[in-house]
């Protein structure tokens, strides 16, 4: 059994704070500052350019990719780190469309993260080949997977409501009609027991600053299934995706396997922070994590529905049908969330009326849930959110 008390001790949570926003930004692993400082002083400082060889910087993108692969049920050697999630979405989508040139439909849903849709729209305009981004309701995805579809572009968990798609079933449906799949794991990597290989996913992408706790702007990852890894053409043919970067050929030759999905220079300091964060996952069983997540979200849901009838559940009631978050609708959700934050309960707000709370068993326990419910009940029943300072919109909500 996973010792979640031990993992909680690995993170810095400010005194008096109950942190229920790991689905937006994970907290600081206590070992990260020293790890980054060592990369700066002992590696960058003392080794300078020789660090690429002596400190193994060049291999970090795939070494850490293998560490992430263990957490998302992927085969070793098929995940690489680098760039941002939007870039990885673009890479996966461009490659998938090229693999199905006779088809023109990209199928997604209205619960997808908008950035993924923006990247699809931009790619369609750049290609100028008549592709269509078809957006349907999340519950209607299955019915719209037809022989017109080139690729499905789906975020496994709806960022607003926490609704969880059935990856295995939808992937099987896509393959049955000859379509490819891209799964965005931004809200499931480190939050649920993802099984990419078992599901037969073609591509997957994700970020590491949320449930994986890599830090603000931590690098993203991309997964390419073994069946495609040596044949897929990378649309972003970057220097480090070349078969022999230091041959300095004027023409591009794609590297072997997942290496071809590298683009530019790996962010070494950010990878050092992520490396420290991934240490917290050593000894964590993902099945245990999922079970504890469901226990915590159910406790939170039951307590708040009993205590705060003015909140309307936006997440699926069945824990098997949602990720590791609970969302409620409240017309004045923004000021209400600001009032909670002012009292040390950190969640976030998503327009137009979603109050969102994330649950990361690595550092959140049942006592935290009950303490948070006490504060939420006090704020909601007392109308403490209705103050001018809580209504003022900040740049980040």
Secondary structure, 3 states (H helix, E strand, C coil): CCCHHHHHCCEECCCCCEECCCCCCCCEECCHHHHHHHHHHHHHHHHHHHHHHHCCHHHHHHHHHHHHHHHCCCCCCCEEECCCHHHHHHHHHHHHHHHCCCCCEEEEECCCCHHHHHHHHHHHHHHCCCCEEEEECHHHHHHHCCCCEEEEEEECECCCCCEECCHHHHHHHHHHCCCEEEEECCCCCCCCCCCHHHHCCCEEEECCCCCCCCCCCCCCEEEECCCCCCCCCCCCCCHHHECCHHHCCCCCCECCHHHHHCCCCCCHHHHHHHHHHHHCCCCCCHHHHHHHHHHHHHHHHHHHHHHCCCCEECCCCCHHHECCEEEEECCCHHHHHHHHHHCCEECEEECCCEEEEECCCCCCCHHHHHHHHHHHHHHHHHCCCCCHHHHCCCCCC
